[in-house]
Amino acid sequence: MPADLASILKLEVPIIVQIASRDMAVSEVIALAPGAIIELPKLADEELEILVSNKQIGLGRAVKVGENFGIRVTYVGDLRERIAALAGEDPEGQEAAEGTGEHAAGLLAEQLLADQ
C-alpha cells in the first residue's frame, strides 16, 4: 500500500448519526426552554442516518453499549459514494466536475479495492 494512501486511511473524520430533522418557526426556537419536547417526524423504531460531511453513507439502529449509545450499522453505501462523501463531493456528476474522466474519489476507491 502506498505511503500516501496509508496516511489518508489514518485520517479521522466526524461521523454524525442523525435521528431526524424538522423545520421550526423562529418564534418556536426562541420559545424553547429546558424541559421542552421537540416532536420529530420519525418513528422510534426507524433506522437512523449515518452521515459524513453531511452526506448519508449508511443506515443503522440505535443500541445501548454499556452506559453509552451506539449504532448497529444495517446498510453501508457503495465505496465510491463513501469516499466522495469523505471528500465532501457529490458522487453524482463526478465526471462533469472533473471534465477529464476519472475523479479523485474514484481513483482512491479503485486503489482501495485493489488492495483488498
C-alpha positions as CSV (number, residue, x, y, z in Angstrom):
1,M,0.0,0.0,0.0
2,P,1.5,3.4,-1.0
3,A,2.5,5.6,1.9
4,D,0.2,8.4,0.8
5,L,-2.8,6.0,0.9
6,A,-1.8,4.7,4.3
7,S,-1.7,8.3,5.6
8,I,-5.1,9.1,4.1
9,L,-6.6,6.0,5.8
10,K,-5.3,7.2,9.2
11,L,-7.2,10.5,9.0
12,E,-10.1,10.9,11.4
13,V,-13.4,12.3,10.2
14,P,-16.5,13.2,12.2
15,I,-19.4,10.7,11.8
16,I,-22.9,12.1,12.5
17,V,-25.8,9.9,13.4
18,Q,-29.0,11.8,12.6
19,I,-32.2,10.9,14.5
20,A,-34.4,13.2,12.3
21,S,-34.8,16.8,11.4
22,R,-37.7,19.2,11.2
23,D,-38.4,22.8,10.4
24,M,-39.4,25.2,13.2
25,A,-40.5,28.8,13.1
26,V,-38.0,31.2,14.6
27,S,-40.6,32.1,17.3
28,E,-40.8,28.4,18.3
29,V,-37.0,28.2,18.6
30,I,-36.9,31.4,20.7
31,A,-39.6,29.9,23.0
32,L,-37.6,26.7,23.7
33,A,-36.7,26.2,27.3
34,P,-35.3,23.3,29.4
35,G,-37.9,20.5,29.5
36,A,-39.4,21.4,26.1
37,I,-40.1,18.5,23.8
38,I,-39.5,18.7,20.1
39,E,-41.5,16.1,18.2
40,L,-39.6,14.6,15.3
41,P,-41.3,13.2,12.2
42,K,-39.7,9.7,12.6
43,L,-41.0,6.6,14.3
44,A,-38.9,5.4,17.3
45,D,-38.0,2.1,15.5
46,E,-36.9,3.6,12.2
47,E,-33.3,3.4,11.1
48,L,-31.0,6.4,11.7
49,E,-28.9,8.0,9.1
50,I,-25.1,7.8,9.3
51,L,-23.6,11.0,7.7
52,V,-20.1,12.1,6.8
53,S,-19.7,15.7,5.6
54,N,-23.5,16.0,5.8
55,K,-23.9,13.2,3.2
56,Q,-25.6,9.9,4.0
57,I,-23.2,6.9,3.8
58,G,-25.4,4.4,5.6
59,L,-28.2,3.5,8.0
60,G,-28.3,1.9,11.4
61,R,-30.3,1.2,14.6
62,A,-29.6,2.7,17.9
63,V,-28.2,0.3,20.5
64,K,-27.1,0.6,24.1
65,V,-23.4,-0.1,24.7
66,G,-22.9,-0.3,28.5
67,E,-24.0,3.2,29.6
68,N,-23.5,4.8,26.2
69,F,-25.4,4.9,22.9
70,G,-24.1,3.2,19.8
71,I,-25.4,2.4,16.3
72,R,-25.6,-1.0,14.7
73,V,-24.9,-0.5,11.0
74,T,-27.5,-2.1,8.9
75,Y,-26.6,-0.6,5.5
76,V,-23.5,1.0,4.0
77,G,-23.4,2.6,0.6
78,D,-21.1,2.0,-2.3
79,L,-17.4,2.5,-1.6
80,R,-17.1,5.3,-4.2
81,E,-20.1,7.1,-2.6
82,R,-18.5,6.9,0.8
83,I,-15.1,8.2,-0.4
84,A,-16.9,11.0,-2.3
85,A,-18.7,11.9,1.0
86,L,-15.4,11.9,2.8
87,A,-14.0,14.3,0.2
88,G,-17.2,16.5,0.6
89,E,-18.1,15.8,-3.0
90,D,-21.3,14.8,-4.8
91,P,-20.9,11.3,-6.2
92,E,-23.3,12.0,-9.0
93,G,-21.8,14.4,-11.5
94,Q,-18.2,13.4,-10.7
95,E,-17.4,13.1,-14.4
96,A,-18.8,16.6,-15.2
97,A,-17.0,18.1,-12.2
98,E,-13.6,16.7,-13.3
99,G,-14.0,17.1,-17.1
100,T,-11.1,14.8,-17.9
101,G,-12.6,11.5,-16.8
102,E,-11.6,9.8,-13.6
103,H,-12.3,11.7,-10.4
104,A,-10.0,11.6,-7.4
105,A,-12.6,9.8,-5.3
106,G,-13.0,7.1,-8.0
107,L,-9.2,6.7,-8.2
108,L,-9.0,6.3,-4.4
109,A,-11.8,3.7,-4.4
110,E,-10.1,1.8,-7.2
111,Q,-6.8,1.8,-5.2
112,L,-8.6,0.6,-2.0
113,L,-10.4,-2.1,-3.9
114,A,-7.2,-3.3,-5.5
115,D,-5.5,-3.6,-2.1
116,Q,-8.3,-5.9,-0.7
